[in-house]
Amino acid sequence: MMGKPIPKNKRVVDKAGMKKVKTIDHCEKCGRWTDGFFNLEVAHVIGKGAGGPDIKENCIKLCGPASMQAGCHGANHAGEISKDELFAKIAEREGKPVEEIKEIAHRAWRFGEYATD
């Protein structure tokens, strides 16, 4: 017997904040610029598959391609870079304490609450 489908939580999206992240022109982890092989990709600290929000406090620009396990994005997918390290880089970029960045990202993820600056 088929019941009602379980509703999927909507992911929080901040288009203006994501535009800011997408315009970053270097890897925020190692400083690398795109060079023909390495490209720049937006990475989510709390992954999209887990419902991680599309907000600047949860996203960082990393070199890749992650699909080839290359660069910092590939290392991130392999578990070689901690979430704490990524949140620290985001906090530096945003000029806020790390704990505040983590709190913003986690509230958007768990409760769907997000207030833009």
N, C-alpha and C positions, 0 to 999 in steps of 0.2 A: 504494500500500500504506500503510495507516494504522499508525503506530507508537504507542507509549505517548505520552500528552500530556506536555508538559514541565511539571513541577510548578511551581506558582506559590509564591513565597516568601510566608509569612504576614507580615502587617504587625504590628509591635509595637504593642500597645494598653495604655495605663495608664488604666483607668476613673476612678480617684480623681484622678489628675492632670488628666485632661480635664474632670472635674467642676469643678475649681478654675478652669480657664480659662473654661469656659462661664458661670460665675457672675460674671465681671468685667462691670461695668455701664457701661463707657465704652470708647471706642476707645483702645487703648494707643499708637497713633501720634500722633493729633492731640488726643485728649481729648474728642472729640464724644460726646454722649449720643444715644440714639435720639430721633427727633423726628417721627415720622409718615412721613417719606420715607426718611430714613437709618435703617437698622437695624444691629444689631451681629451680626457673623458670625465664626466661628472660621476663621482662615486657617492653612494649613500652610506653613512656610518651605520644606521639602523636600516637594513636592506629593504628594498622595495617588496621583495617576496614576503617579508615579515610585516608588511604594511607601513614601513618607514615613510615618514612624511617628506614631501618635496618642498623643503624649506631650507633657507641658507644655513641655518644652525645644524642641519643634518647632512649637508652636502659639501663636498670638497672636490676640487679639480686635481686629478691625478694623471700621470703619464701612463700610457698603455700601449698596445691593446690588451685589455684584461682577457679577451677571448683566446689570446696566445700565451697567457700567463707571463706577459712581459711588463716591465716597468713597475712603478709603484702600485698601479691599479691591480696588476696581476699578483703582486706580493700581498696586497690587501685581501684579495680573494683566496689566496693560499693560507691566510691566517698569520702572515709574517709581520703584520702591522697591527698594533692593538687599537681598539676603539678609543681608549684613553688618549693615545698619541694623536689620532685623527681629531678628536674633540679639542685637544690642546691647540692644534694648528688652526682650527676654525675659530676658537676663542681669540687667538692672536690676530687673525684677520678681522674679526668683528669688534675687537677692542673691549671684550667683556671677559669676566672671570670664567674659567672652565666649568665650574659647577653651575653657573647660570646658563651656559650654552647647553649643558646636559639636561638641565631641568626643562628648558624650552623645548628641546627635541623630544624628550620623554613625555611631556604633557601633550604635545601635538600627536604623538604616536598612540598613547594609551587613552587619552580622553578627547581627542579632536579639538583641543583648545590651543589657539595660536593667535597672538596679537602682533601685528606688524609694527615696526618702529615708526 
